[in-house]
Amino acid sequence: MGTGIYTGVAQLVEHWSPKPGVGSSSLSSRANIVEMKKITNYIKESYNELVHKVSWPTYSELTSSAVVVLYASLLIALVVFAMDFCFQTFMEKIIYPH
């Protein structure tokens, strides 16, 4: 039949499964069940760890930590602003001397 694509009847029948659960379809459904069990197990273990093993901070610990982060951020912002202002002033005196 030349250079065209030819698919024989035997090849077509080979991929067709007359019964559900026969051939490759059962393997893929078993694989899906195994994957679902893995996902379900992962979710259960994650929930168990979050509820029983993680030590959550109290409200006062959380607020005090947030205040520390706020002050540290403000301090870093002020330091960067001061460095930028000094560098700008220095560069202006070099570029535009009076």
Contacts in CASP RR format, 6 or more apart in sequence:
PFRMAT RR
TARGET T0000
AUTHOR 0000-0000-0000
METHOD contacts of the structure
MODEL  1
MGTGIYTGVAQLVEHWSPKPGVGSSSLSSRANIVEMKKITNYIKESYNEL
VHKVSWPTYSELTSSAVVVLYASLLIALVVFAMDFCFQTFMEKIIYPH
17 23 0 8 1.000
17 24 0 8 1.000
17 25 0 8 1.000
21 29 0 8 1.000
57 65 0 8 1.000
END
